[in-house]
Amino acid sequence: MKVFVAGGTGVVGTRAVPALVAAGHDVTVVSRSDVKDQAVAAMGGRPTRVDLFDAAAVKDAVAGHGVVVNLATHIPRFRDATRKKAWQVNDRLRTVAARNLGAAAAAAGAERFVQESITFPYVDNGNRWIDEETARDHSWATSSSVEAEQAASEFGATAGTAVVLRFAQFYAADSEHVHAMMSFARKGISVMAGPRAAYQPWVHADDAGTAVAAALRAPTGVYNVVDDEPLPREEIRSIMARGAGRNRLRPVPGPLLRTMGGRAAALLLRSQRVTNRRFRDATGWAPRFPSLREGWPTVTAP
Ligand SMILES: NC(=O)c1ccc[n+]([C@@H]2O[C@H](COP(=O)([O-])OP(=O)(O)OC[C@H]3O[C@@H](n4cnc5c(N)ncnc54)[C@H](OP(=O)(O)O)[C@@H]3O)[C@@H](O)[C@H]2O)c1
């Protein structure tokens, strides 16, 4: 199958593209520099240059592909994440670019469109499990994901199979956010605020990558891509303390986080025990790292 991937050069994309190539697909990847062209070729993909905000150019680039995958994001660096302005490019990618890619996929006669989304907006559900039908309550930092999902449902209504992957918080050794968290942790601080018993969903970027390849087997639908066992903050903080060589970490106080980031940051205090059952049942995908207990030591090893 000829697969077109936007966002294939990032933390998740560099796992997803090799997984797609290994599954036998012929993969075209959007690249924005000579260095990334080489990285794409090294993964077994074919680099292409296209402005994702230019609808006509995207239509030309996507022509001839049977599957379109949109993983393009621009999550601000950790220290900028509470500034609204820092999210502008990300919002445009989740609105304008997602729409352009969905429309181009339909025009190309593609049979499938896969769109990345997020689990962060789910409401606080205490210790009860959260599935794809659970209510969502957005902040300004997450509301553009509604339009990204809408681009997929428009494709699904008129053109072919539309798969939305709602990813939990990614972690990987090459993630800037993990580096920032580790640097706070070495000072004895956990940026994982929130009550001790509040659950938080994560997924290793390697597992997010295999999930993208598995999404080519999924029927139309919205799917949570999270590890098997979301852990309560208390356990997450102690896993991160061990990774940083500390006995314990002091969490950033919730009220301080709210002052810094308002509603957007308040969303990070919720308890979200998200299940991956629907995606596992639909595709047979299973994460290599069932929880942060197994995964976190692999990304913080010296
Ligand atoms: N779950 C989450 O959503 C979440 C939450 C918090 C933090 N994070 C952090 O964010 C990163 C997530 O990994 P990721 O793979 O989603 O992000 P990433 O590593 O930043 O990759 C983003 C991808 O989108 C592409 N892209 C960005 N702006 C573009 C534009 N204007 N036009 C075309 N393509 C564009 C990038 O291309 P280039 O390679 O050319 O830049 C890259 O391929 C990790 O560091 C993670 O820790 C994620």
The ligand as an ORCA input file, in Angstrom:
! r2SCAN-3c Opt
* xyz 0 1
  N       0.982     13.191     23.772
  C       1.308     14.369     23.369
  O       0.699     14.787     22.473
  C       2.403     15.189     23.990
  C       2.172     15.912     25.116
  C       3.175     16.679     25.685
  C       4.377     16.695     25.096
  N       4.607     15.983     24.005
  C       5.947     16.019     23.439
  O       5.888     16.401     22.075
  C       6.650     15.494     21.329
  C       5.620     14.609     20.666
  O       6.142     13.929     19.634
  P       5.576     14.259     18.208
  O       6.148     13.230     17.299
  O       4.097     14.466     18.263
  O       6.162     15.709     17.976
  P       7.525     16.148     17.324
  O       8.631     15.247     17.668
  O       7.645     17.600     17.638
  O       7.205     15.944     15.751
  C       6.268     16.725     15.100
  C       6.208     16.347     13.638
  O       5.388     17.307     12.983
  C       6.168     17.988     12.001
  N       5.812     19.391     11.910
  C       5.854     20.324     12.895
  N       5.501     21.526     12.427
  C       5.223     21.355     11.095
  C       4.810     22.215     10.040
  N       4.593     23.514     10.249
  N       4.655     21.693      8.797
  C       4.882     20.368      8.586
  N       5.262     19.502      9.538
  C       5.432     19.987     10.784
  C       7.598     17.846     12.456
  O       8.479     18.069     11.366
  P      10.044     18.436     11.622
  O      10.699     17.147     12.025
  O      10.492     18.969     10.347
  O      10.041     19.469     12.745
  C       7.575     16.422     12.940
  O       7.606     15.514     11.876
  C       7.482     14.709     22.288
  O       8.640     15.416     22.608
  C       6.555     14.646     23.486
  O       7.197     14.409     24.694
  C       3.632     15.254     23.436
*
